[in-house]
Amino acid sequence: MAARIPSLTGIRAVAALAVCLTHAAYWTGHYTDDYLGRLLSRFEVGVAIFFVLSGYLLFGPWVRALAEDRAVPSTGRYFWHRARRILPAYWITVIAVYLLFGFYTPPDASPTGQGWSGFLRNMTLTQVYGVGHLHSGLTQMWSLAAEVVFYLVLPLLGYLLVVVVCRRRWRPDLLLVGIGALLLISPIWTIAIAGSAGVNPTARLWAPAFFGWFAAGMGLAVCARLIRSWPATASVTVAVAAFLLSATAIAGEPTITPLSGSAAVVKHALYVIIAIALIGPLAMGDQSDWWARLCGSRPMVWLGEISYEFFLVHVVVLEIVMDLLGYRVFAGSAPIAFAATTAASIPIAWLLHRLTVPVIARGRRFDADSARTMG
């Protein structure tokens, strides 16, 4: 097993806080179609950072198996790990939100996704397939629904790339060509959806629209075997420049999926650049560099450890915070809403993490016992 890199946990904190900030800006009405409004909306790039990081970390074992002539990862064990990590905290959050909305509904809450049908949709992460299934307090879960699809197809992709394309030989050139083909899925899907009449509007949120971000992370896992130095300062500068550029009109209006196919493709590509430029120095650079030391600091790693749970709860907390602050939807101060939501979400996320860590820990002990038995 590869050594754990603390800074790769800390970068999760950056992604989670970015997502919270962009939601605070949206809820307080600052998604305006000018440079500042688009810039605030572009903090959604935190989702791309999460996706690229997932592609890098989850495809890494396949790359190691090929480069070190090991057996390919166990599919059953992989699925068990993913389910154990994702589902307990997610299910608790969904149940808690539905129970909460049974006796308290924030002002301006969306009426969609209610009832047993909505509950089952949200519990099974199928709420993005069709209009009217996203429930208030859980609207951010569209991205988790997309990520779960990647989890499901990764073993097949790993088999095709490692066994079929590379024939179990270390051929990084062939791997990168294959991954390059996967990168094309998102722009092809985006352009096809934008140019087709009568297509379900939720198709813009389905997994193929964001698959390129996962594929970019897979490519990064291959490059980690080839690159020995990745200067942080230049790379972070590129990320900042790409982020500022994404707020111009070329990346479309302030929304996750611009109506123009070309703008959506440009924004998708810029987010790939930003995520790779931020993650690359942590995965392949000097861990004593300033960026790695910042992301690897104890506060960042601690927040990164609970970033998934923070992501799960922050939207419902934001809606409650808006009510407590006396803000109506699309009004109020984005910085205040962001600060209050962050402060309130962290302890809830920590508690949710502590509730579900025993499930994860029991699974790890089971894996260790199994390994000893097989040994």
C-alpha positions in Angstrom: 0.0 0.0 0.0 1.3 3.5 -0.9 2.3 5.8 2.0 -0.3 8.3 3.0 0.5 11.8 2.0 -1.0 14.3 4.6 -1.2 17.2 2.1 -3.5 15.2 -0.2 -5.9 15.0 2.8 -5.4 18.7 3.5 -6.3 19.7 -0.1 -9.8 18.3 0.6 -10.3 21.1 3.1 -9.6 23.6 0.3 -12.2 21.9 -1.9 -14.8 21.7 0.8 -14.5 25.3 1.8 -14.6 26.4 -1.8 -17.9 24.5 -2.4 -19.3 26.0 0.8 -18.3 29.5 -0.3 -19.9 29.2 -3.7 -23.1 27.9 -2.2 -23.2 30.8 0.3 -22.7 33.2 -2.7 -25.6 31.5 -4.6 -28.0 31.5 -1.7 -27.4 35.2 -0.9 -27.9 36.2 -4.5 -24.3 36.9 -5.7 -24.4 34.7 -8.7 -24.6 37.7 -10.9 -23.6 37.6 -14.6 -20.6 40.0 -14.2 -17.0 39.2 -13.4 -17.4 39.2 -9.6 -20.5 37.1 -9.7 -19.0 34.6 -12.1 -15.8 34.5 -9.9 -17.8 33.6 -6.8 -19.7 30.9 -8.8 -16.4 29.4 -9.9 -15.5 28.3 -6.4 -17.5 25.3 -7.4 -14.1 24.2 -8.7 -13.9 22.4 -5.4 -16.0 19.7 -6.9 -13.5 19.3 -9.7 -10.7 19.0 -7.1 -12.6 16.3 -5.3 -13.2 14.4 -8.6 -9.6 14.7 -9.8 -8.3 13.6 -6.4 -10.7 10.6 -6.5 -9.4 9.6 -9.9 -5.8 9.9 -8.8 -6.2 7.9 -5.5 -8.6 5.2 -6.7 -6.7 4.4 -10.0 -3.4 4.5 -8.2 -3.6 0.8 -7.1 -4.1 -0.2 -10.7 -1.1 1.7 -11.8 1.0 0.3 -9.0 -0.1 -3.2 -9.9 1.0 -2.7 -13.4 4.3 -0.9 -12.6 5.3 -3.3 -9.9 4.0 -6.5 -11.5 1.4 -7.2 -8.8 -2.0 -8.7 -8.9 -4.8 -6.2 -9.9 -6.9 -4.9 -7.0 -9.7 -7.0 -5.8 -13.0 -5.7 -7.1 -15.1 -7.0 -4.2 -12.8 -5.5 -1.7 -12.7 -2.2 -3.6 -16.5 -2.0 -3.7 -16.7 -2.8 0.0 -14.3 -0.1 0.9 -16.2 2.5 -1.2 -19.6 1.5 0.2 -18.2 1.5 3.8 -16.7 5.0 3.4 -19.6 6.7 1.5 -22.9 5.2 2.5 -23.2 5.3 6.3 -22.6 9.1 6.6 -24.6 9.8 3.5 -27.6 7.7 4.7 -27.5 9.3 8.1 -27.5 12.8 6.5 -30.5 12.0 4.2 -32.6 10.5 7.0 -31.7 13.4 9.3 -32.7 16.0 6.7 -36.0 14.3 5.9 -36.8 14.0 9.6 -35.9 17.7 10.1 -38.1 18.8 7.3 -40.9 16.8 8.9 -41.3 19.6 11.5 -39.2 22.5 10.3 -38.9 23.9 6.8 -36.6 26.9 6.1 -38.3 29.8 4.3 -38.1 29.5 0.5 -37.2 25.8 0.7 -37.8 23.9 -2.6 -40.9 21.7 -2.5 -39.3 19.0 -4.7 -38.0 15.6 -3.6 -40.6 15.1 -0.9 -42.5 12.0 0.1 -41.4 8.3 -0.1 -40.5 8.5 -3.7 -38.1 11.5 -3.1 -36.7 9.7 0.0 -35.9 6.5 -2.0 -34.4 8.5 -4.8 -32.1 10.3 -2.4 -31.2 7.2 -0.5 -30.2 5.4 -3.7 -28.4 8.4 -5.3 -30.8 8.4 -8.3 -32.2 11.9 -7.6 -30.4 13.4 -10.5 -32.2 11.3 -13.1 -35.3 13.4 -13.9 -36.6 16.7 -12.8 -38.1 17.2 -9.3 -36.2 14.8 -7.1 -33.6 17.1 -5.5 -34.6 17.8 -1.9 -33.8 21.0 0.0 -30.7 20.6 2.1 -29.5 17.9 -0.1 -29.2 19.6 -3.5 -25.4 19.3 -3.6 -25.7 15.5 -3.7 -25.9 15.6 -7.5 -22.1 15.6 -7.5 -22.0 12.5 -5.2 -24.4 10.8 -7.6 -22.0 11.4 -10.4 -19.0 10.3 -8.3 -20.7 7.0 -7.4 -21.1 6.2 -11.1 -17.3 6.6 -11.5 -16.8 4.3 -8.5 -19.0 1.7 -10.2 -17.2 1.7 -13.6 -13.6 2.1 -12.3 -12.9 -1.6 -12.0 -14.1 -2.2 -15.6 -11.9 0.8 -16.8 -9.0 -0.5 -14.8 -9.3 -4.0 -16.4 -9.6 -2.6 -19.9 -6.6 -0.3 -19.5 -4.3 -2.6 -17.5 -5.3 -6.0 -18.9 -6.6 -5.4 -22.4 -4.7 -2.3 -23.5 -1.4 -2.8 -21.7 -1.6 -6.7 -21.5 -0.3 -6.4 -17.9 2.9 -4.7 -19.0 4.1 -1.4 -17.7 3.3 0.8 -20.7 2.6 4.3 -19.5 2.3 5.5 -23.0 -0.6 3.2 -23.8 -2.2 4.0 -20.4 -2.1 7.7 -21.1 -3.5 7.2 -24.6 -6.3 5.2 -23.2 -7.0 7.8 -20.5 -6.8 10.5 -23.1 -9.7 8.8 -24.8 -11.7 8.8 -21.6 -11.0 12.6 -21.3 -13.1 13.0 -24.5 -16.2 11.6 -22.9 -17.2 14.9 -21.2 -16.8 17.3 -24.1 -18.6 14.9 -26.5 -21.4 14.4 -24.0 -21.7 18.2 -23.2 -21.8 19.2 -26.9 -24.3 16.5 -27.7 -26.6 17.5 -24.8 -26.3 21.2 -25.7 -27.2 20.6 -29.3 -30.1 18.2 -28.8 -33.7 19.2 -28.5 -35.9 17.3 -26.0 -33.1 15.9 -23.9 -33.9 15.7 -20.2 -32.4 18.9 -18.7 -30.9 16.9 -15.8 -28.6 15.1 -18.3 -26.2 18.0 -17.8 -25.6 16.8 -14.3 -25.1 13.1 -15.1 -21.7 11.5 -14.7 -20.5 11.7 -18.3 -20.6 15.5 -18.1 -17.9 15.3 -15.5 -16.1 12.1 -16.3 -13.1 14.1 -17.7 -12.2 15.3 -14.2 -11.9 11.7 -13.0 -9.9 10.7 -16.0 -7.6 13.6 -15.4 -6.9 12.2 -11.9 -6.3 8.8 -13.5 -3.7 10.4 -15.8 -2.1 12.0 -12.8 -1.7 8.6 -11.1 0.2 7.4 -14.2 2.3 10.6 -14.3 3.2 10.1 -10.6 5.4 7.2 -11.8 7.1 9.3 -14.4 7.6 12.8 -12.8 10.0 13.3 -9.9 9.7 17.1 -9.5 6.7 19.4 -9.6 7.5 23.0 -8.4 4.6 24.3 -6.3 4.9 28.0 -6.8 4.7 27.9 -10.6 1.9 25.3 -10.5 -0.2 27.2 -8.0 0.3 30.3 -10.1 -1.1 28.5 -13.1 -4.1 27.4 -11.0 -4.8 30.9 -9.9 -4.5 32.3 -13.4 -6.8 29.6 -14.8 -9.3 30.3 -12.0 -9.3 34.0 -12.8 -9.7 33.3 -16.5 -12.7 31.0 -15.8 -14.6 34.0 -14.5 -14.6 35.6 -17.9 -17.4 35.2 -20.4 -15.5 32.4 -22.2 -16.6 29.9 -19.5 -20.2 30.9 -19.6 -22.7 32.2 -17.1 -22.5 31.5 -13.4 -23.8 27.9 -13.2 -22.3 24.5 -13.0 -23.3 23.6 -16.6 -23.5 26.6 -19.0 -26.1 26.4 -21.7 -23.5 26.9 -24.4 -21.7 23.7 -25.1 -18.5 25.5 -26.0 -18.5 27.5 -22.8 -19.2 24.3 -20.8 -16.2 22.6 -22.4 -13.9 25.6 -21.8 -14.9 25.7 -18.2 -14.5 22.0 -17.8 -11.0 22.2 -19.2 -10.0 25.2 -17.0 -11.2 23.3 -14.0 -9.0 20.3 -15.0 -6.1 22.6 -15.2 -6.8 24.2 -11.8 -7.3 20.8 -10.0 -4.2 19.2 -11.6 -2.1 22.3 -10.9 -3.1 22.2 -7.2 -2.9 18.5 -6.7 0.2 17.7 -8.8 2.8 19.4 -6.5 1.3 17.5 -3.5 1.4 14.2 -5.2 4.8 14.5 -6.9 6.5 17.6 -5.5 8.7 18.3 -2.5 6.7 17.8 0.7 8.8 20.5 2.3 7.6 23.1 -0.2 5.2 25.8 1.0 2.1 24.4 -0.7 2.6 20.9 0.7 3.4 22.3 4.2 0.2 24.4 4.1 -2.0 21.6 2.9 -0.2 19.2 5.2 -0.6 21.4 8.3 -2.5 19.9 11.2 -5.6 22.1 10.9 -5.9 21.5 7.2 -5.4 17.7 7.6 -7.9 17.7 10.4 -10.5 19.5 8.4 -9.6 17.4 5.3 -10.4 14.3 7.4 -14.0 15.5 7.9 -14.4 17.2 4.5 -16.7 14.5 3.2 -19.0 14.9 6.2 -18.7 18.7 5.9 -19.8 18.5 2.3 -22.8 16.3 3.3 -24.2 18.7 5.9 -23.2 22.2 4.8 -26.2 22.9 2.6 -28.9 22.1 5.1 -26.9 24.1 7.7 -26.7 27.0 5.2 -30.4 27.0 4.7 -31.0 27.1 8.5 -28.3 29.7 9.0 -30.0 31.9 6.3 -33.3 31.6 8.3 -31.6 32.4 11.6 -29.8 35.5 10.1 -33.1 36.7 8.7 -31.9 36.4 5.1 -34.4 35.5 2.4 -33.2 33.5 -0.5 -31.0 35.5 -2.9 -30.4 38.2 -0.3 -27.9 38.8 2.5 -24.1 38.9 3.0 -22.2 36.0 1.4 -19.2 36.3 3.7 -21.4 36.2 6.8 -23.4 33.3 5.5 -20.2 31.5 4.6 -18.5 32.1 8.0 -21.6 31.1 10.0 -22.3 28.0 7.9 -18.6 26.9 8.2 -18.6 27.4 11.9 -21.8 25.5 12.4 -21.0 22.7 9.9 -17.6 21.8 11.3 -18.8 20.4 14.7 -21.7 18.6 13.0 -19.4 17.1 10.5 -17.0 16.0 13.2 -19.8 14.3 15.1 -21.0 12.6 11.9 -17.4 11.5 11.2 -17.1 10.1 14.7 -20.3 8.2 14.4 -19.3 6.5 11.2 -15.6 6.0 11.8 -16.2 2.8 13.9 -17.9 1.3 10.8 -14.8 2.2 8.7 -12.4 1.0 11.5 -14.2 -2.3 11.8 -13.8 -2.9 8.1 -10.1 -2.1 8.3 -9.7 -4.6 11.1 -11.6 -7.2 9.1 -9.3 -6.5 6.1 -6.2 -6.8 8.4 -7.5 -10.1 9.9 -8.2 -11.5 6.5 -4.8 -10.6 5.3 -3.2 -12.3 8.3 -5.4 -15.4 7.8 -4.5 -15.6 4.1 -0.8 -15.1 5.0 
